[in-house]
Amino acid sequence: MDFFVINLDRSPERLADIRADMAAEGIDLIRIAGVDGKTIPEDERPLLDLPAFLRRHGKRPVPGEYGCYLSHLQAIEAIAAGGAEMGVVFEDDVRPRPGMAAVLRALAERDDWDVVRFAHHRRPWRRRLRALPEGRRLSAALFGPTGSAAAYMVRRSAAAKLARALRPMSLPFDVALERGWANEVRTLDVWPDLVAFAARSKTSQIEVGGRYGARKLKPWRRLPTLLFRTSELVRRVTYALGAGRRR
C-alpha cells in the first residue's frame, strides 16, 4: 500500500505537519505536487467541460477547483502506474484518527471495493455493508453528495479506469469521485471518518464563502442542475442498494 499527499509548493508548513502526523502512525508519504489553479488562465483549462459543469453544478468553477481536480488525477494516475496493490491519497490538511491503520488492513483483506472514501462533510443515511475495526463500517451512502475528497483509497486495478472516467471535468472533484454508478468502479465509504481536519484546513486554498456563493447561476439557469441532481439521487439510491453484490 502506497500513501500519497497532495501539497502545493506554497504550503511547506502543511506538508511538514502531515508528514509528522503520519510518521507517528508509521506512514511514509509520497508527495504529489499540487496544481495551483490560480496560475492557469481560464482559456488554458482543456480538462474542463465548462458547459457540462454549469449544467450539472449550477455554479461557475473557481480556479482552485480546477487545480484540485488536476492534482487528484495525478495522484490516481500515480496509483495506476505504481507497484502497490492500492494507494491512499490524502490532502495536506488532514490528520489520522486513532485506529486508521487497523481499518486499512481490514479493507485490504477483501476485494469488495475499488474506491473507499475516508472523510465527509455530511452524514447521510447509509447502507451498512460490513463491520470494520474500531467500531467503523464499510457503507454505501443513500443520499449525497457527502462532500470531501480529503482522504480515500483506490485499488490499483481500478485506478486507470477511474482516471479515464473522471475526464473531462464536469463537477468538482469531491462530487465526481463518489459517483460510482457513473465511474463504473465500486465506490464506498467508511464511517465514522478515518481522518480529522487539521486547524490549517480552516484556511481554504480553493475559495469559499461569499465569493464562492456569488458564482451561482441565476435561478432559472439552474433548472438543468435540479434535473441532474434528481436523476443522480435515483441512481445513487439504486447503486447503494446494489452495493456488495458487484465484482
Secondary structure as GFF3:
##gff-version 3
##sequence-region A 1 247
A	DSSP	beta_strand	2	7	.	.	.	ID=ss1
A	DSSP	alpha_helix	12	23	.	.	.	ID=ss2
A	DSSP	beta_strand	30	33	.	.	.	ID=ss3
A	DSSP	three_ten_helix	37	39	.	.	.	ID=ss4
A	DSSP	three_ten_helix	42	44	.	.	.	ID=ss5
A	DSSP	alpha_helix	50	57	.	.	.	ID=ss6
A	DSSP	alpha_helix	63	81	.	.	.	ID=ss7
A	DSSP	beta_strand	86	91	.	.	.	ID=ss8
A	DSSP	beta_strand	94	96	.	.	.	ID=ss9
A	DSSP	alpha_helix	100	108	.	.	.	ID=ss10
A	DSSP	beta_strand	115	117	.	.	.	ID=ss11
A	DSSP	beta_strand	126	131	.	.	.	ID=ss12
A	DSSP	three_ten_helix	133	135	.	.	.	ID=ss13
A	DSSP	beta_strand	137	141	.	.	.	ID=ss14
A	DSSP	beta_strand	151	155	.	.	.	ID=ss15
A	DSSP	alpha_helix	156	165	.	.	.	ID=ss16
A	DSSP	alpha_helix	173	177	.	.	.	ID=ss17
A	DSSP	alpha_helix	180	183	.	.	.	ID=ss18
A	DSSP	beta_strand	187	191	.	.	.	ID=ss19
A	DSSP	beta_strand	195	197	.	.	.	ID=ss20
A	DSSP	three_ten_helix	199	202	.	.	.	ID=ss21
A	DSSP	alpha_helix	210	213	.	.	.	ID=ss22
A	DSSP	three_ten_helix	219	222	.	.	.	ID=ss23
A	DSSP	alpha_helix	223	242	.	.	.	ID=ss24
###
